[in-house]
Amino acid sequence: MNARLRSAVVPAAWSGYGWAAALVGAATAATLLIAPYVAPANVIMVYLVSVLVVATRFGRGPSVLASVLSVAAFNFFFVPPHFTFAVADTQYLITFGVMFLVALVISDLAARIRAQAESAQRRERRTAALYAMSRDLGRARGVVDVFAASARHVADVFASDVTFLLPAADGALARPAGAMDGFDPDASDRNVARWVFEHRQPAGLGTTSARALYLPLVASRGVLGVLGVRPADVRAFDVPDQLHQLETFANQTALALERAQLADDAHEAELRAEAERLRSSLLSSVSHDLRTPLATITGAASLLLTEPHVDDDTRRELLESVRDEAERLNRLVQNLLEMTRLESGTLRLQRDWHSVEELVGAALRRLGKPLTGRRLDVTLAPDLPLVRMDDVLVEQVLTNLLDNALKYTPAGTPIRIVATASEGRITVEVADRGPGLRPGDEERVFEKFYRGAGTAQRGAGLGLAICKAIVEAHGGRLWAHGLPEGGVAFFFTLPMTEAPPIVAASTHA
Amino acid sequence: MPEPAIVVIEDEATIRRFLRVTLHAQSYRLFEATTGAEGLVEVATRQPDVVIVDLGLPDVDGLEVIRRIREWSPVPIIVLSARGGERDKVTALDAGADDYVEKPFGTDELLARVRVALRHAAGGTRDADAVFTVDGLTVDQARRVVSVDGHETHLTPIEYKLVTTLVHHAGKVLTHRQLLREVWGPTHVEDAHYLRVYMGQLRRKIERDPAQPRYLLTEPGVGYRLVDE
């Protein structure tokens, strides 16, 4: 902008003098035409108008020239003896003097107004540039964004190359990782930058042999780094205004940088806290879920051992609870192992052609006893094709979904299983008529260790997370949504990426 | 005829104790071994009717024990294995084991497997000319007739072969490879999709609800089992 301002000023000045001469000439021509009809005093007015025009449009220099030319032209054309600079009546010397004085005052006032307007404009442009940068800095998410936005604006406004230097872990100043374009300061420039960083004062261009100007990025927590600016025009920052504006830009950048760094730190802390929360929630849920059945088993077993006279019903009840709790422990351990395998990435799908019908059958058989007393509506499309999948894992998905439905719905409520094939995938639905999901739970139920409403329900909260991981490993999707008639439906898809192999049709015996 | 003898090869004392109580209650004679080497000696000297072997033994792989026994004895072998180890189960079955029980298991399941093993060891009642009947399903191999609840069902030759193969091994699990080899021949042991398609067709003909089969059970990752009691 600096270069642009200068280049705008210089030609305006030269053409301004030209315009000054031309306008005085035009005023002379006009007054020559009207001179026979007006008093000489009014002729002077016409010249003053031309001086005013020149002063407002072209500034002080041209208007002084216009003043001189006006007085000369008035003398030459209108003061007897005409067409000489000689003056017959010495009274005209007073006229000339006043006329010149008035012209000068006019040009001074007009030029001052013009300068004020120009400076106001400059201020406005500067404010606009600053505002544009703060807006972009405000939008920046993360440190890298801040650098990018600041570099873009500084480079644009000051016609410069821009670089940033931040203290690295070892204390040396280095360009930030993922640095955008911009220049890489050499060793001597880096020394200047180091001095700037330590003394919190701009230096470089003009004060040293450095090829760029370095400014400290100072925020409330101290010096965050150094901004390096290498302008195309080495004298660009000789104007105090420019330097001042650059400092403002540096301050804005520093504040935004600090904010971004704080946000990054906060985000990291949040992640750490989240990991910590997961860990402790795993520990508490696992220890709780392991201990509860163990307590029941230990209690029942020791009672049966020490109390020889329990009646048959009690005895049976105790033994049943031992068996049920042991089964629950088994499921929990199974889920924990499965989750560990899924998370460690050691799980490899053993895919082959399998039928959904068989896996539904296997899952229902595995759940066995708890399903009694439930109405099961199983509707499988008659033409379901075979799908390449890991049968053990998909059976696990079905088992977990059914187990989930059993756990979260009252005894006796129905469970529905539907499977359909369309648009290159098989969709399986497992729906119950229980209390349904709380709003917002559609997503959360798939989080690890999340347990739905009615947390009297036990389990590690891993079943659905495992289902999701397995389905996604198959390239499918698993989701839940509440049913308008009550209850919740879980859907999962299995993509049919290949056509099943042809099996020769068997002839009827 | 003396009571059937069973050799248990298992290193976990608590499981051995549980097996001892369970099997003694059925008046089986029990011989225990805690290592594979010991187990092989027991099998050689006791000439048991059934061997129960844990896949995770301290000295040798349970799989190795199965292979060594199979070198000289057709005695039925039941494998104890953990859930999730479907591959191990299939390997053990293809190596010559007759069946498996998944840990943790209940006594019902274990005893059912032992009974099936004993029946097959005795040559049993599943001869080619015998009539197999279970809960409404009848397979009359002499007349080549399959009926469900008294209604005759028409099967294709391959479906019929599938049914009779399962009947020969009724109650036992058959791996995919075993079924494919017996029904389609040794060149088709990898064509598991044949099995799925025909098993689906067969279920539609003999099961009341193919999605909740009563007779033809799927063991995911392992194979199929025809219920026999």
Chai-1 contact restraints between the chains, C-beta under 6 A:
chainA,res_idxA,chainB,res_idxB,connection_type,confidence,min_distance_angstrom,max_distance_angstrom,comment,restraint_id
A,N330,B,P104,contact,1.0,0.0,6.0,A-B,restraint_1
A,D352,B,A192,contact,1.0,0.0,6.0,A-B,restraint_2
A,W353,B,H193,contact,1.0,0.0,6.0,A-B,restraint_3
A,W353,B,R196,contact,1.0,0.0,6.0,A-B,restraint_4
A,S355,B,R196,contact,1.0,0.0,6.0,A-B,restraint_5
A,S355,B,G200,contact,1.0,0.0,6.0,A-B,restraint_6
A,E357,B,P210,contact,1.0,0.0,6.0,A-B,restraint_7
A,E357,B,A211,contact,1.0,0.0,6.0,A-B,restraint_8
A,E358,B,T218,contact,1.0,0.0,6.0,A-B,restraint_9
A,V360,B,A211,contact,1.0,0.0,6.0,A-B,restraint_10
A,G361,B,A211,contact,1.0,0.0,6.0,A-B,restraint_11
A,G361,B,Q212,contact,1.0,0.0,6.0,A-B,restraint_12
A,G361,B,P213,contact,1.0,0.0,6.0,A-B,restraint_13
A,G361,B,T218,contact,1.0,0.0,6.0,A-B,restraint_14
A,A362,B,T218,contact,1.0,0.0,6.0,A-B,restraint_15
A,A362,B,P220,contact,1.0,0.0,6.0,A-B,restraint_16
A,L364,B,Q212,contact,1.0,0.0,6.0,A-B,restraint_17
A,V378,B,A211,contact,1.0,0.0,6.0,A-B,restraint_18
A,L380,B,A211,contact,1.0,0.0,6.0,A-B,restraint_19
A,L386,B,H193,contact,1.0,0.0,6.0,A-B,restraint_20
A,L386,B,R196,contact,1.0,0.0,6.0,A-B,restraint_21
A,D391,B,P220,contact,1.0,0.0,6.0,A-B,restraint_22
A,D391,B,G221,contact,1.0,0.0,6.0,A-B,restraint_23
A,V392,B,E86,contact,1.0,0.0,6.0,A-B,restraint_24
A,V392,B,P220,contact,1.0,0.0,6.0,A-B,restraint_25
A,V392,B,G221,contact,1.0,0.0,6.0,A-B,restraint_26
A,E395,B,P220,contact,1.0,0.0,6.0,A-B,restraint_27
A,P501,B,H193,contact,1.0,0.0,6.0,A-B,restraint_28
A,V503,B,Y194,contact,1.0,0.0,6.0,A-B,restraint_29
A,V503,B,V197,contact,1.0,0.0,6.0,A-B,restraint_30
A,S506,B,T156,contact,1.0,0.0,6.0,A-B,restraint_31
A,S506,B,I158,contact,1.0,0.0,6.0,A-B,restraint_32
A,T507,B,T156,contact,1.0,0.0,6.0,A-B,restraint_33
A,H508,B,H154,contact,1.0,0.0,6.0,A-B,restraint_34
A,H508,B,T156,contact,1.0,0.0,6.0,A-B,restraint_35
A,A509,B,L155,contact,1.0,0.0,6.0,A-B,restraint_36
A,A509,B,T156,contact,1.0,0.0,6.0,A-B,restraint_37
A,A509,B,P157,contact,1.0,0.0,6.0,A-B,restraint_38
